[in-house]
């Protein structure tokens, strides 16, 4: 089983990002976009901007916590993935479909 740390970005408000961890990236992404996650419901719809896969749940959870807690680490990752966080205007729907079709299913 794999565990995932992920970053999603609001299509409507691109400055809004959310990070989390899960065992089923595809399912969790769909939950965000159906409005089932209280903390992300307000900025629907979302696109997957980035993810990392881990063999250890503890590693994925630690990555999530460090990302949320450490501003400099966030800034460095945001710089590294800046092109992913600034997609073309047509990327939102494409990425949503791409996640549905290609995201690892670990459930």
Long-range contacts (C-beta under 8 A, 24 or more apart in sequence): 1-106, 2-53, 2-54, 2-55, 2-104, 2-106, 3-53, 3-54, 3-55, 3-56, 3-57, 3-59, 3-60, 3-61, 3-106, 4-51, 4-52, 4-53, 4-54, 4-60, 4-104, 4-106, 5-51, 5-52, 5-54, 5-60, 5-63, 5-64, 5-67, 6-48, 6-50, 6-51, 6-52, 7-48, 7-49, 7-50, 7-51, 7-67, 7-77, 7-81, 8-32, 8-40, 8-46, 8-47, 8-48, 8-49, 9-46, 9-47, 9-49, 9-85, 10-43, 10-44, 10-45, 10-46, 11-45, 11-46, 11-47, 11-92, 12-43, 12-44, 12-45, 13-43, 14-85, 14-86, 16-43, 17-49, 17-85, 18-43, 18-46, 19-64, 19-67, 19-68, 20-64, 21-60, 21-61, 21-63, 21-64, 23-57, 23-106, 23-107, 24-105, 24-106, 24-107, 25-51, 25-99, 25-103, 25-104, 25-105, 25-106, 26-99, 26-100, 26-103, 26-104, 26-105, 27-105, 27-107, 29-99, 29-100, 29-103, 30-100, 33-96, 45-92, 45-96, 47-87, 47-91, 47-92, 47-95, 47-96, 47-99, 48-95, 48-96, 48-99, 48-103, 49-81, 49-84, 49-85, 50-77, 50-81, 50-84, 53-104
